[in-house]
Amino acid sequence: MKNGKITSIFILVCISIMLFTGCSSTTKKAPMNPKTVINDTEKGISTAMKTIYSDTLKGLVKVKTITQTQANKVMEEVTKNWSKAKGSINRLDKLVKNKVINQKQADKINKKIEKAKKDIESK
């Protein structure tokens, strides 16, 4: 009987301590700023897209569809104002107009980029 009473008191004390320590947390997290969440998401997306473009352009240079200089120009153009640009087609129009790349090369780049995006989305 004495052991049962001591055990009951011990359990009661432990539960009380756990309740007080769990409920009296002094650390408070700042509320999440929606803009921060959006910016972090955009950074993640832009990093992923830069990787897709970089890998795709390296492949196209390797098979001599475009030169390294052209690949550098494409990468420079597509990374300008990343969040404002929509679609790789619009980004490459300027390069075609300025005769950095031709339309056939732009089409090939766009096709490879879209394929790479689909491959990633399907994983």
C-alpha positions as CSV (number, residue, x, y, z in Angstrom):
1,M,0.0,0.0,0.0
2,K,2.8,2.4,0.9
3,N,4.6,1.7,-2.5
4,G,1.3,2.3,-4.4
5,K,0.8,5.6,-2.6
6,I,4.4,6.8,-3.3
7,T,4.1,5.8,-6.9
8,S,0.8,7.7,-7.2
9,I,2.3,10.8,-5.7
10,F,5.4,10.5,-7.9
11,I,3.2,10.2,-11.1
12,L,1.1,13.1,-10.0
13,V,4.1,15.3,-9.4
14,C,5.7,14.3,-12.8
15,I,2.4,15.1,-14.7
16,S,2.2,18.4,-12.9
17,I,5.7,19.3,-13.8
18,M,5.2,18.3,-17.4
19,L,2.0,20.4,-17.7
20,F,3.6,23.5,-16.2
21,T,6.8,23.3,-18.3
22,G,4.9,22.5,-21.5
23,C,2.4,25.3,-21.0
24,S,4.8,28.0,-19.9
25,S,7.0,28.1,-22.9
26,T,8.8,31.5,-22.9
27,T,10.1,31.3,-26.5
28,K,7.8,33.0,-29.0
29,K,8.2,32.8,-32.7
30,A,7.6,35.9,-34.7
31,P,4.6,35.6,-37.0
32,M,5.6,34.6,-40.5
33,N,5.7,37.3,-43.0
34,P,3.9,36.2,-46.2
35,K,6.3,38.3,-48.4
36,T,9.2,36.3,-46.9
37,V,7.5,33.0,-47.7
38,I,6.9,34.2,-51.2
39,N,10.5,35.4,-51.7
40,D,11.9,32.2,-50.3
41,T,9.7,30.2,-52.7
42,E,10.7,32.4,-55.6
43,K,14.4,32.0,-54.7
44,G,13.9,28.2,-54.7
45,I,12.1,28.2,-58.0
46,S,14.6,30.5,-59.6
47,T,17.5,28.4,-58.4
48,A,15.8,25.3,-59.8
49,M,15.2,27.1,-63.1
50,K,18.7,28.4,-63.3
51,T,19.9,24.8,-62.8
52,I,17.6,23.6,-65.6
53,Y,18.8,26.3,-68.0
54,S,22.4,25.8,-67.1
55,D,22.3,22.0,-67.6
56,T,20.3,22.3,-70.8
57,L,22.6,24.9,-72.3
58,K,25.7,22.8,-71.4
59,G,24.2,19.9,-73.2
60,L,23.4,22.0,-76.3
61,V,27.0,23.4,-76.3
62,K,28.3,19.9,-76.0
63,V,26.4,18.7,-79.1
64,K,27.3,22.0,-80.9
65,T,23.8,23.3,-81.3
66,I,25.0,26.6,-79.8
67,T,28.4,28.0,-78.8
68,Q,29.5,28.7,-75.3
69,T,29.3,32.4,-76.0
70,Q,25.7,32.0,-77.1
71,A,24.9,29.9,-74.0
72,N,26.4,32.6,-71.8
73,K,24.3,35.3,-73.5
74,V,21.1,33.1,-73.1
75,M,21.8,32.5,-69.5
76,E,22.4,36.2,-68.9
77,E,19.2,37.1,-70.7
78,V,17.0,34.6,-68.9
79,T,18.2,35.4,-65.5
80,K,17.5,39.2,-65.9
81,N,14.4,40.1,-63.8
82,W,13.6,36.5,-63.2
83,S,10.3,37.0,-61.4
84,K,8.9,39.3,-64.0
85,A,9.7,37.3,-67.1
86,K,7.1,34.8,-68.3
87,G,8.1,31.8,-70.3
88,S,11.4,31.1,-72.0
89,I,10.0,32.0,-75.4
90,N,9.6,35.7,-74.5
91,R,13.1,35.7,-73.0
92,L,14.8,34.4,-76.1
93,D,12.9,36.7,-78.6
94,K,15.3,39.6,-77.8
95,L,18.3,37.3,-78.5
96,V,16.9,36.2,-81.8
97,K,16.1,39.9,-82.8
98,N,19.7,40.9,-81.9
99,K,21.0,37.9,-83.9
100,V,22.8,36.3,-80.9
101,I,21.0,33.1,-81.7
102,N,18.7,32.1,-84.6
103,Q,15.1,31.1,-84.3
104,K,16.0,27.4,-84.8
105,Q,18.4,27.5,-81.9
106,A,15.8,29.3,-79.7
107,D,13.2,26.7,-80.6
108,K,15.6,23.9,-79.7
109,I,16.5,25.6,-76.3
110,N,12.8,26.1,-75.5
111,K,12.0,22.5,-76.4
112,K,14.8,21.2,-74.2
113,I,13.8,23.5,-71.3
114,E,10.2,22.4,-71.5
115,K,11.3,18.7,-71.5
116,A,13.5,19.2,-68.5
117,K,10.7,20.9,-66.6
118,K,8.3,18.1,-67.4
119,D,10.9,15.5,-66.3
120,I,11.3,17.2,-63.0
121,E,7.6,17.6,-62.5
122,S,7.0,14.0,-63.2
123,K,9.4,12.9,-60.4
